[in-house]
Amino acid sequence: MGMIAAVPFFTAEKAWFWAISSHEARSNSMKPRVGAGTIERPCAYADVLTAAARMGLPQMEMKIIVKYGRLGRAPGKKDPDNERAIWEHAMDRLHTRLTAKGIVQTGTEWARAARDQGDQA
């Protein structure tokens, strides 16, 4: 049997939603949502939360990204403009940090990894 490779996230948003959901489930002694734990990830949820905490965002901004993380969605057109701007700025910064750690991979990196795995099969 071959080794199962951990699957990085496509975006920082997906990693953030997963981390918040996993943290909430553990904090509430609940089972993760159906399908939430079926993919091996290249990190623990705490790694994503720590990366966000180390961005040095003001407390109000952290509250906003946690709020939408708990909702499982990004701010939309009906949400306040400042919350959308804060979300986008935070996710951009988080994307940079998580990409550097291999937690998020770009589409190009995904395609290369899939090709390489196909060559080894």
C-alpha positions as CSV (number, residue, x, y, z in Angstrom):
1,M,0.0,0.0,0.0
2,G,1.2,3.5,-0.8
3,M,1.4,6.4,1.6
4,I,-1.6,8.8,1.6
5,A,-0.4,12.3,0.9
6,A,-1.9,15.2,2.9
7,V,-4.1,17.5,0.7
8,P,-3.5,21.2,1.0
9,F,-6.3,23.7,0.7
10,F,-7.0,25.7,-2.4
11,T,-7.6,28.9,-0.5
12,A,-6.9,30.5,2.8
13,E,-10.7,30.9,3.2
14,K,-11.2,27.1,2.9
15,A,-8.5,26.6,5.5
16,W,-10.0,29.2,7.8
17,F,-13.5,27.7,7.6
18,W,-12.1,24.2,8.3
19,A,-10.0,25.5,11.2
20,I,-12.8,27.4,12.9
21,S,-15.3,24.4,12.4
22,S,-12.7,22.0,13.8
23,H,-12.0,24.2,16.7
24,E,-15.7,24.8,17.5
25,A,-16.4,21.0,17.3
26,R,-13.6,20.2,19.6
27,S,-14.4,23.0,22.0
28,N,-18.0,21.8,22.2
29,S,-17.1,18.1,22.4
30,M,-19.0,17.5,19.2
31,K,-18.1,15.4,16.2
32,P,-17.0,17.4,13.2
33,R,-19.6,18.0,10.4
34,V,-20.2,15.1,8.0
35,G,-17.3,15.0,5.6
36,A,-15.2,17.5,7.6
37,G,-12.5,14.9,8.6
38,T,-12.4,12.7,5.5
39,I,-9.4,14.3,3.9
40,E,-5.9,14.2,5.4
41,R,-4.7,17.8,5.8
42,P,-1.0,19.0,6.0
43,C,-1.6,20.7,9.4
44,A,-3.6,20.7,12.5
45,Y,-6.5,23.2,12.7
46,A,-4.5,25.1,15.4
47,D,-1.7,25.8,12.9
48,V,-4.2,27.9,10.8
49,L,-5.6,29.6,13.9
50,T,-2.0,30.4,15.1
51,A,-1.0,31.8,11.7
52,A,-4.0,34.1,11.8
53,A,-3.3,35.2,15.4
54,R,0.3,36.0,14.5
55,M,-0.8,38.4,11.7
56,G,-1.2,41.1,14.4
57,L,-4.7,42.1,13.4
58,P,-6.5,44.5,15.7
59,Q,-9.0,42.7,18.0
60,M,-12.0,44.1,16.2
61,E,-10.7,42.7,12.9
62,M,-10.0,39.3,14.4
63,K,-13.6,39.3,15.7
64,I,-14.9,39.9,12.2
65,I,-12.9,37.0,10.6
66,V,-13.9,34.7,13.5
67,K,-17.6,35.8,13.0
68,Y,-17.6,34.8,9.4
69,G,-15.5,31.7,10.0
70,R,-18.2,30.6,12.4
71,L,-20.9,31.4,9.8
72,G,-18.9,29.3,7.3
73,R,-19.0,32.0,4.6
74,A,-17.3,35.2,3.5
75,P,-19.1,38.5,3.9
76,G,-21.4,39.2,1.0
77,K,-23.0,42.2,-0.7
78,K,-25.6,42.6,2.1
79,D,-22.9,42.7,4.8
80,P,-21.1,46.0,5.8
81,D,-18.5,47.2,3.3
82,N,-15.9,47.6,6.1
83,E,-16.4,43.9,7.1
84,R,-15.9,42.8,3.5
85,A,-12.7,44.9,3.2
86,I,-11.3,43.6,6.5
87,W,-12.1,40.0,5.4
88,E,-10.4,40.4,2.1
89,H,-7.3,42.0,3.6
90,A,-7.1,39.3,6.3
91,M,-7.6,36.4,3.9
92,D,-4.9,37.8,1.6
93,R,-2.4,38.0,4.4
94,L,-3.4,34.6,5.7
95,H,-3.1,33.2,2.2
96,T,0.5,34.4,2.0
97,R,1.4,32.8,5.4
98,L,-0.4,29.5,4.7
99,T,1.1,29.2,1.3
100,A,4.6,29.6,2.8
101,K,3.8,26.8,5.2
102,G,2.5,24.5,2.5
103,I,-1.0,24.5,3.9
104,V,-2.5,26.3,0.9
105,Q,-1.3,25.6,-2.7
106,T,-2.0,27.5,-5.9
107,G,-3.7,25.8,-8.8
108,T,-0.4,25.5,-10.6
109,E,1.2,23.7,-7.6
110,W,-1.9,21.4,-7.4
111,A,-1.6,20.5,-11.1
112,R,2.2,19.8,-10.8
113,A,1.6,17.6,-7.7
114,A,-1.2,15.6,-9.5
115,R,1.0,15.1,-12.5
116,D,3.9,14.0,-10.4
117,Q,1.7,11.5,-8.5
118,G,0.4,10.2,-11.8
119,D,4.0,9.6,-12.9
120,Q,4.8,7.6,-9.8
121,A,1.7,5.4,-10.0
